[in-house]
């Protein structure tokens, strides 16, 4: 089967994490063993009037049951409809698509920088690393949102055993300020040996993370969010400029890019 062949998959579990954040488990799905952290699925809503698919980062994979989990925020009509789905409803799944994260070297300390709905792919990466034997205390997991309600799944992050650093703009949970400011402040007071950054979140946060990493000489990767009408590089609807010149498609050459590669 081509990876560009879609498959109708049932919703197997629904959780409403906050008024705007929702979790769906989908499965069983036949492509489950091909998923890698950083990749995404392209979802069609076959029983609705929504024509274009929605790109959704993979938040978790359960190979035993053949299920993937997506966590999303309601931004528009499509995600609002998806948030109303129930167990047994069906979605059309295409994927897994896109370039995954590069795993860190064993002697590197991971700096995860998640903002809002940028949390799911980093949670998947952290879960995969810990499951494969990485010491969770070598993962500094910074997670920021505007308010307490935008920092979801806290208990699941803590259960991984990683070093969790919640941040909110209004100080309603964790430290107050921007997540990238918290990362910079932490690095000022805690020298980190061989850091590697992984970042995903809104454009402004990604630019700040990319700027900070380049200023401090920290290697790593950023995962971009963009409208992706086709999901596999045909429509050119998600093109971004590269720092070295030229352009790249977020859905095909990304969504994961090296620090400094994209002109953010």
C-alpha contacts under 8 A as a table, 3 or more apart, distances in Angstrom:
res1	aa1	res2	aa2	distance
1	X	5	X	6.68
2	X	5	X	5.33
3	X	6	X	7.68
3	X	94	X	7.22
3	X	95	X	5.73
3	X	96	X	7.08
3	X	97	X	7.82
4	X	94	X	6.23
4	X	95	X	6.50
4	X	232	X	7.93
5	X	94	X	6.33
5	X	95	X	7.83
6	X	92	X	6.26
6	X	93	X	5.29
6	X	94	X	4.34
6	X	95	X	7.25
7	X	29	X	7.79
7	X	92	X	5.49
7	X	93	X	5.23
7	X	94	X	6.58
8	X	90	X	6.35
8	X	91	X	5.65
8	X	92	X	4.38
8	X	93	X	6.12
9	X	26	X	6.32
9	X	27	X	5.63
9	X	28	X	6.76
9	X	29	X	6.22
9	X	90	X	5.54
9	X	91	X	5.52
9	X	92	X	6.15
9	X	93	X	6.62
10	X	26	X	5.80
10	X	27	X	5.65
10	X	28	X	7.32
10	X	87	X	7.44
10	X	88	X	5.46
10	X	89	X	5.67
10	X	90	X	4.36
10	X	91	X	6.36
11	X	14	X	7.49
11	X	24	X	6.71
11	X	25	X	5.91
11	X	26	X	4.61
11	X	27	X	6.44
11	X	85	X	7.76
11	X	86	X	6.81
11	X	87	X	4.99
11	X	88	X	5.24
11	X	89	X	5.45
11	X	90	X	5.89
11	X	91	X	7.24
12	X	24	X	7.46
12	X	25	X	5.38
12	X	26	X	5.43
12	X	27	X	6.13
12	X	87	X	5.12
12	X	88	X	6.28
13	X	24	X	5.71
13	X	25	X	4.96
13	X	26	X	7.26
13	X	86	X	7.53
13	X	87	X	5.48
14	X	22	X	7.57
14	X	23	X	5.88
14	X	24	X	4.80
14	X	25	X	6.58
14	X	85	X	7.65
14	X	86	X	6.37
14	X	87	X	6.43
15	X	22	X	5.89
15	X	23	X	5.04
15	X	24	X	6.51
16	X	19	X	7.15
16	X	21	X	6.39
16	X	22	X	4.53
16	X	23	X	6.26
17	X	20	X	7.69
17	X	21	X	5.31
17	X	22	X	5.27
17	X	23	X	6.92
17	X	152	X	6.64
17	X	153	X	7.54
18	X	21	X	5.07
18	X	22	X	6.94
18	X	149	X	6.33
18	X	150	X	7.80
18	X	152	X	7.63
20	X	73	X	5.41
20	X	74	X	5.47
21	X	71	X	6.96
21	X	72	X	5.64
21	X	73	X	4.55
21	X	74	X	6.67
21	X	150	X	7.72
21	X	152	X	7.81
22	X	71	X	5.60
22	X	72	X	5.57
22	X	73	X	6.52
22	X	83	X	6.34
23	X	69	X	6.81
23	X	70	X	5.68
23	X	71	X	4.41
23	X	72	X	6.61
24	X	69	X	5.63
24	X	70	X	5.47
24	X	71	X	6.60
25	X	67	X	6.26
25	X	68	X	5.60
25	X	69	X	4.32
25	X	70	X	6.50
26	X	29	X	7.20
26	X	67	X	5.35
26	X	68	X	5.41
26	X	69	X	6.24
27	X	65	X	7.63
27	X	66	X	5.82
27	X	67	X	4.32
27	X	68	X	6.55
28	X	65	X	6.48
28	X	66	X	4.51
28	X	67	X	5.17
29	X	32	X	5.87
29	X	66	X	5.54
29	X	67	X	6.21
29	X	68	X	7.78
30	X	33	X	7.90
30	X	66	X	7.10
31	X	34	X	5.59
31	X	35	X	7.23
31	X	95	X	7.57
31	X	96	X	7.30
32	X	35	X	5.80
32	X	61	X	7.17
32	X	62	X	7.84
32	X	63	X	6.22
32	X	66	X	5.73
32	X	67	X	6.89
32	X	68	X	7.10
33	X	63	X	6.48
34	X	96	X	6.90
35	X	39	X	6.87
35	X	61	X	7.67
35	X	96	X	5.78
36	X	39	X	5.85
36	X	100	X	5.81
36	X	101	X	7.78
37	X	58	X	7.16
37	X	100	X	5.57
37	X	101	X	6.04
37	X	121	X	6.04
37	X	122	X	7.52
37	X	124	X	5.66
37	X	125	X	4.99
37	X	128	X	7.62
38	X	57	X	6.98
38	X	58	X	7.22
38	X	98	X	7.70
38	X	99	X	6.84
38	X	100	X	4.31
38	X	101	X	5.24
38	X	121	X	5.25
38	X	122	X	7.44
38	X	124	X	7.85
38	X	125	X	7.27
38	X	223	X	7.21
38	X	255	X	7.39
38	X	256	X	6.66
39	X	57	X	6.33
39	X	58	X	6.50
39	X	96	X	6.14
39	X	97	X	5.58
39	X	98	X	5.14
39	X	99	X	5.99
39	X	100	X	5.07
39	X	101	X	7.96
39	X	121	X	7.67
39	X	255	X	7.47
40	X	55	X	6.47
40	X	56	X	5.43
40	X	57	X	4.28
40	X	58	X	5.42
40	X	95	X	6.93
40	X	96	X	5.64
40	X	97	X	5.32
40	X	98	X	6.44
41	X	55	X	5.80
41	X	56	X	5.40
41	X	57	X	6.43
41	X	58	X	6.91
41	X	93	X	6.48
41	X	94	X	5.69
41	X	95	X	4.89
41	X	96	X	5.17
41	X	97	X	5.98
42	X	53	X	5.93
42	X	54	X	5.49
42	X	55	X	4.48
42	X	56	X	6.23
42	X	93	X	5.90
42	X	94	X	5.00
42	X	95	X	6.39
42	X	96	X	7.96
42	X	97	X	7.73
42	X	231	X	6.50
43	X	53	X	5.13
43	X	54	X	5.11
43	X	55	X	6.33
43	X	56	X	7.26
43	X	91	X	6.50
43	X	92	X	5.52
43	X	93	X	4.93
43	X	94	X	6.40
44	X	50	X	7.92
44	X	51	X	7.64
44	X	52	X	7.01
44	X	53	X	4.62
44	X	54	X	6.69
44	X	91	X	5.92
44	X	92	X	4.70
44	X	93	X	6.53
45	X	48	X	5.75
45	X	50	X	6.50
45	X	51	X	7.85
45	X	53	X	7.29
45	X	82	X	7.78
45	X	90	X	7.70
45	X	91	X	5.32
45	X	92	X	6.27
46	X	49	X	7.95
46	X	50	X	7.94
46	X	90	X	7.53
46	X	91	X	6.37
46	X	92	X	6.58
50	X	53	X	7.76
50	X	78	X	6.50
52	X	229	X	6.10
52	X	230	X	7.96
53	X	229	X	6.45
53	X	230	X	7.45
54	X	78	X	7.52
54	X	228	X	7.36
54	X	229	X	7.61
55	X	227	X	7.60
55	X	228	X	6.46
55	X	231	X	7.15
56	X	70	X	6.58
56	X	71	X	7.88
56	X	72	X	7.33
57	X	70	X	6.45
57	X	71	X	7.68
57	X	120	X	6.38
57	X	121	X	5.79
58	X	61	X	7.57
58	X	68	X	6.90
58	X	69	X	6.18
58	X	70	X	5.32
58	X	71	X	7.73
58	X	120	X	6.46
58	X	121	X	5.85
58	X	124	X	7.03
59	X	68	X	7.48
59	X	69	X	5.42
59	X	70	X	5.20
59	X	71	X	6.30
59	X	120	X	4.29
59	X	121	X	5.32
59	X	122	X	7.74
59	X	123	X	6.23
59	X	124	X	4.98
60	X	68	X	5.70
60	X	69	X	5.01
60	X	70	X	7.17
60	X	120	X	7.80
60	X	123	X	7.58
60	X	124	X	5.16
60	X	127	X	7.90
61	X	66	X	7.65
61	X	67	X	6.05
61	X	68	X	4.50
61	X	69	X	6.35
61	X	124	X	7.74
62	X	65	X	5.76
62	X	66	X	5.75
62	X	67	X	5.22
62	X	68	X	6.19
63	X	66	X	4.74
63	X	67	X	6.62
64	X	67	X	7.89
70	X	120	X	7.36
71	X	117	X	7.77
71	X	120	X	6.23
72	X	79	X	7.70
72	X	117	X	6.38
73	X	79	X	7.18
73	X	117	X	6.33
74	X	79	X	4.98
74	X	80	X	5.44
74	X	83	X	7.28
75	X	79	X	6.19
75	X	80	X	7.24
76	X	79	X	5.68
76	X	80	X	6.03
77	X	80	X	5.03
77	X	81	X	6.18
78	X	81	X	5.22
78	X	82	X	6.21
79	X	82	X	4.84
79	X	83	X	6.00
80	X	83	X	5.11
80	X	84	X	6.74
81	X	84	X	5.34
81	X	85	X	6.96
82	X	85	X	5.34
85	X	89	X	6.27
86	X	89	X	5.68
94	X	97	X	7.66
97	X	231	X	7.26
97	X	232	X	7.13
97	X	251	X	7.39
97	X	252	X	7.71
98	X	232	X	7.66
98	X	251	X	5.60
98	X	252	X	5.42
98	X	253	X	6.91
98	X	254	X	5.72
98	X	255	X	6.06
98	X	256	X	7.78
99	X	252	X	7.14
99	X	253	X	6.51
99	X	254	X	5.28
99	X	255	X	6.21
99	X	256	X	5.83
100	X	255	X	7.80
100	X	256	X	6.25
101	X	125	X	7.80
101	X	221	X	7.23
101	X	256	X	6.19
102	X	221	X	7.98
104	X	108	X	6.30
104	X	110	X	7.27
104	X	196	X	7.13
105	X	108	X	5.45
106	X	134	X	7.69
107	X	194	X	7.06
108	X	138	X	7.67
108	X	193	X	6.98
108	X	194	X	4.87
108	X	195	X	5.59
108	X	196	X	6.39
109	X	138	X	5.03
109	X	139	X	6.11
109	X	140	X	7.63
109	X	192	X	7.04
109	X	193	X	6.58
109	X	194	X	5.92
109	X	195	X	4.65
109	X	196	X	6.05
110	X	138	X	6.19
110	X	139	X	4.71
110	X	140	X	6.03
110	X	195	X	5.84
110	X	196	X	5.04
110	X	197	X	5.91
110	X	198	X	7.30
111	X	139	X	6.23
111	X	140	X	5.00
111	X	141	X	6.30
111	X	142	X	7.40
111	X	195	X	6.60
111	X	196	X	5.90
111	X	197	X	4.58
111	X	198	X	6.17
112	X	122	X	6.92
112	X	139	X	7.14
112	X	140	X	6.00
112	X	141	X	4.73
112	X	142	X	5.69
112	X	143	X	7.85
112	X	197	X	5.92
112	X	198	X	4.93
112	X	199	X	5.90
113	X	141	X	6.54
113	X	142	X	4.94
113	X	143	X	6.05
113	X	144	X	7.99
113	X	179	X	7.20
113	X	180	X	7.34
113	X	183	X	7.83
113	X	197	X	7.34
113	X	198	X	6.15
113	X	199	X	4.54
113	X	200	X	6.50
113	X	209	X	7.58
114	X	117	X	7.91
114	X	118	X	5.32
114	X	119	X	5.03
114	X	122	X	7.02
114	X	141	X	7.81
114	X	142	X	6.13
114	X	143	X	4.65
114	X	144	X	6.23
114	X	179	X	7.78
114	X	199	X	5.79
114	X	200	X	5.21
114	X	201	X	5.69
115	X	118	X	5.13
115	X	119	X	6.27
115	X	143	X	5.81
115	X	144	X	4.84
115	X	145	X	5.87
115	X	179	X	7.20
115	X	200	X	6.44
115	X	201	X	4.35
115	X	202	X	6.48
115	X	205	X	6.94
116	X	119	X	6.17
116	X	143	X	7.60
116	X	144	X	6.24
116	X	145	X	5.02
116	X	146	X	7.75
116	X	150	X	5.96
116	X	151	X	6.76
116	X	201	X	6.19
116	X	202	X	7.45
117	X	120	X	6.84
117	X	201	X	6.35
118	X	121	X	6.87
118	X	122	X	7.43
118	X	199	X	7.94
118	X	200	X	4.62
118	X	201	X	4.01
118	X	202	X	7.18
119	X	122	X	5.58
119	X	123	X	6.13
119	X	143	X	7.17
119	X	200	X	6.91
119	X	201	X	7.27
120	X	123	X	5.12
120	X	124	X	6.29
121	X	124	X	5.07
121	X	125	X	6.24
121	X	200	X	7.70
122	X	125	X	4.96
122	X	126	X	6.08
122	X	198	X	7.52
122	X	199	X	7.64
122	X	200	X	7.30
123	X	126	X	5.14
123	X	127	X	6.03
123	X	157	X	7.36
124	X	127	X	5.12
124	X	128	X	6.11
125	X	128	X	5.13
125	X	129	X	6.17
126	X	129	X	5.16
126	X	130	X	6.16
126	X	139	X	7.59
126	X	160	X	7.87
127	X	130	X	5.29
127	X	131	X	6.00
127	X	160	X	6.80
128	X	131	X	5.11
128	X	132	X	6.19
129	X	132	X	5.19
129	X	133	X	6.59
129	X	134	X	5.54
130	X	133	X	5.26
130	X	134	X	4.85
130	X	135	X	6.59
130	X	136	X	5.89
130	X	160	X	7.07
131	X	134	X	7.35
134	X	138	X	7.62
135	X	138	X	5.73
135	X	139	X	7.80
136	X	139	X	5.51
136	X	160	X	6.85
136	X	161	X	5.40
136	X	162	X	4.54
136	X	163	X	7.39
137	X	140	X	7.18
137	X	161	X	6.79
137	X	162	X	5.14
137	X	163	X	5.80
138	X	162	X	7.29
138	X	163	X	7.80
139	X	162	X	5.44
139	X	163	X	6.12
140	X	162	X	6.44
140	X	163	X	4.88
140	X	164	X	6.30
140	X	165	X	7.29
141	X	162	X	6.61
141	X	163	X	5.81
141	X	164	X	4.88
141	X	165	X	5.85
142	X	164	X	6.23
142	X	165	X	4.60
142	X	166	X	5.91
142	X	167	X	7.33
142	X	179	X	6.68
142	X	182	X	7.88
142	X	183	X	7.12
143	X	151	X	6.97
143	X	164	X	7.75
143	X	165	X	6.27
143	X	166	X	4.99
143	X	167	X	6.05
143	X	179	X	6.57
144	X	150	X	7.83
144	X	151	X	6.51
144	X	166	X	5.87
144	X	167	X	4.46
144	X	168	X	5.41
144	X	169	X	7.69
144	X	178	X	6.87
144	X	179	X	5.01
145	X	148	X	6.97
145	X	149	X	7.89
145	X	150	X	5.02
145	X	151	X	5.63
145	X	167	X	6.54
145	X	168	X	4.94
145	X	169	X	6.46
145	X	179	X	7.88
146	X	150	X	6.41
146	X	168	X	5.19
146	X	169	X	4.63
146	X	170	X	6.49
147	X	150	X	5.54
147	X	151	X	7.29
147	X	168	X	5.34
147	X	169	X	6.25
147	X	170	X	6.01
147	X	171	X	7.35
147	X	172	X	6.02
147	X	173	X	7.17
148	X	151	X	5.60
148	X	168	X	6.47
148	X	171	X	7.96
148	X	172	X	5.37
148	X	173	X	5.05
149	X	152	X	6.66
151	X	154	X	6.97
151	X	166	X	7.41
151	X	168	X	7.93
153	X	156	X	5.39
153	X	157	X	6.53
154	X	157	X	5.18
154	X	158	X	6.26
155	X	158	X	5.05
155	X	159	X	6.07
156	X	159	X	5.04
156	X	160	X	6.64
157	X	160	X	5.42
157	X	161	X	7.29
157	X	162	X	7.07
157	X	164	X	7.16
158	X	161	X	5.40
158	X	162	X	6.46
158	X	163	X	7.81
158	X	164	X	6.67
159	X	162	X	7.88
165	X	174	X	7.12
165	X	175	X	7.98
166	X	173	X	6.90
166	X	174	X	4.72
166	X	175	X	6.55
167	X	171	X	7.16
167	X	173	X	6.50
167	X	174	X	4.79
167	X	175	X	4.75
167	X	176	X	5.83
167	X	177	X	6.60
167	X	178	X	6.83
167	X	179	X	5.74
167	X	182	X	7.39
168	X	171	X	5.05
168	X	172	X	6.34
168	X	173	X	5.88
168	X	174	X	6.34
168	X	175	X	6.33
168	X	176	X	5.26
168	X	177	X	5.93
168	X	178	X	6.81
168	X	179	X	7.48
169	X	172	X	7.91
169	X	176	X	5.53
169	X	177	X	4.60
169	X	178	X	5.83
170	X	176	X	5.91
170	X	177	X	6.92
171	X	174	X	6.39
171	X	175	X	5.75
171	X	176	X	3.95
171	X	177	X	6.92
172	X	176	X	7.56
173	X	176	X	7.67
175	X	182	X	7.78
177	X	181	X	6.82
177	X	182	X	7.20
178	X	181	X	5.21
178	X	182	X	6.45
179	X	182	X	5.02
179	X	183	X	6.36
179	X	205	X	7.82
180	X	183	X	4.98
180	X	184	X	6.27
180	X	205	X	6.94
180	X	208	X	6.48
180	X	209	X	5.95
180	X	212	X	7.92
181	X	184	X	5.18
181	X	185	X	6.09
182	X	185	X	5.11
182	X	186	X	6.02
183	X	186	X	5.12
183	X	187	X	6.22
184	X	187	X	5.17
184	X	188	X	6.23
184	X	212	X	7.44
185	X	188	X	5.09
185	X	189	X	6.61
186	X	189	X	5.36
186	X	190	X	5.81
187	X	190	X	5.01
187	X	191	X	5.80
187	X	192	X	6.85
188	X	191	X	6.87
192	X	195	X	6.01
195	X	218	X	6.22
195	X	219	X	7.43
196	X	218	X	5.95
196	X	219	X	5.29
196	X	220	X	5.05
197	X	213	X	7.28
197	X	218	X	6.75
197	X	219	X	6.32
197	X	220	X	4.48
197	X	221	X	6.29
198	X	220	X	5.68
198	X	221	X	5.03
198	X	222	X	5.74
198	X	223	X	7.82
199	X	206	X	6.65
199	X	209	X	6.96
199	X	221	X	6.51
199	X	222	X	4.68
199	X	223	X	6.21
200	X	206	X	6.49
200	X	222	X	5.84
200	X	223	X	4.92
200	X	224	X	6.49
200	X	225	X	7.93
201	X	205	X	6.16
201	X	206	X	6.06
201	X	223	X	7.67
201	X	224	X	7.36
201	X	225	X	7.33
202	X	205	X	5.37
202	X	206	X	6.17
202	X	225	X	7.35
203	X	206	X	5.08
203	X	207	X	6.15
203	X	224	X	7.75
203	X	225	X	7.82
203	X	264	X	7.35
204	X	207	X	5.21
204	X	208	X	6.29
205	X	208	X	5.11
205	X	209	X	6.11
206	X	209	X	5.01
206	X	210	X	5.94
206	X	222	X	7.03
206	X	224	X	7.90
206	X	264	X	7.55
207	X	210	X	5.03
207	X	211	X	5.99
207	X	264	X	5.45
208	X	211	X	5.08
208	X	212	X	6.07
209	X	212	X	5.11
209	X	213	X	6.11
210	X	213	X	5.22
210	X	214	X	6.18
210	X	222	X	7.50
210	X	259	X	5.81
210	X	260	X	6.31
211	X	214	X	5.25
211	X	215	X	6.06
211	X	260	X	7.89
212	X	215	X	5.06
212	X	216	X	6.18
213	X	216	X	5.25
213	X	217	X	5.77
213	X	218	X	4.73
213	X	219	X	6.79
213	X	220	X	7.89
213	X	259	X	7.18
214	X	217	X	4.96
214	X	218	X	6.19
214	X	219	X	7.69
214	X	259	X	7.20
214	X	260	X	6.76
215	X	218	X	7.84
219	X	258	X	7.78
219	X	259	X	6.33
220	X	258	X	5.96
220	X	259	X	5.38
221	X	256	X	6.38
221	X	257	X	5.45
221	X	258	X	4.34
221	X	259	X	4.91
222	X	255	X	7.99
222	X	256	X	5.62
222	X	257	X	5.47
222	X	258	X	6.29
222	X	259	X	6.13
223	X	254	X	7.32
223	X	255	X	5.12
223	X	256	X	4.28
223	X	257	X	6.33
224	X	250	X	6.85
224	X	254	X	7.38
224	X	255	X	5.13
224	X	256	X	6.53
224	X	257	X	7.83
225	X	250	X	7.76
225	X	255	X	7.07
226	X	238	X	5.93
226	X	250	X	7.00
227	X	237	X	6.97
227	X	238	X	6.00
228	X	231	X	5.26
228	X	237	X	6.06
228	X	238	X	5.65
228	X	250	X	7.86
228	X	251	X	6.53
229	X	235	X	7.01
229	X	237	X	6.34
229	X	238	X	7.99
230	X	233	X	6.86
230	X	234	X	6.53
230	X	235	X	6.03
230	X	237	X	7.85
231	X	234	X	7.85
231	X	251	X	5.33
231	X	252	X	7.37
232	X	251	X	5.74
232	X	252	X	5.46
233	X	236	X	6.08
233	X	249	X	6.31
233	X	251	X	6.11
233	X	252	X	5.16
236	X	239	X	5.77
236	X	249	X	6.58
237	X	249	X	7.94
238	X	249	X	5.57
238	X	250	X	5.54
238	X	251	X	6.89
239	X	247	X	6.34
239	X	248	X	5.46
239	X	249	X	4.46
239	X	250	X	6.17
240	X	247	X	5.51
240	X	248	X	5.53
240	X	249	X	6.41
240	X	250	X	6.96
240	X	262	X	7.13
240	X	263	X	7.57
241	X	245	X	6.92
241	X	246	X	6.06
241	X	247	X	4.41
241	X	248	X	6.54
241	X	262	X	6.12
241	X	263	X	5.59
241	X	264	X	7.92
242	X	245	X	5.15
242	X	246	X	5.62
242	X	247	X	5.25
242	X	248	X	6.84
242	X	261	X	5.89
242	X	262	X	4.33
242	X	263	X	5.10
243	X	246	X	7.95
243	X	260	X	6.97
243	X	261	X	5.66
243	X	262	X	5.33
243	X	263	X	4.73
244	X	261	X	7.27
248	X	252	X	7.90
248	X	253	X	6.08
248	X	254	X	7.79
249	X	252	X	5.36
249	X	253	X	5.46
249	X	254	X	6.59
250	X	253	X	5.80
250	X	254	X	4.41
250	X	255	X	4.76
250	X	256	X	7.85
251	X	254	X	5.40
251	X	255	X	5.66
252	X	255	X	7.27
253	X	256	X	7.66
253	X	257	X	7.80
254	X	257	X	5.79
257	X	261	X	6.34
257	X	262	X	7.11
258	X	261	X	5.31
258	X	262	X	7.76
259	X	262	X	7.59
260	X	263	X	7.20
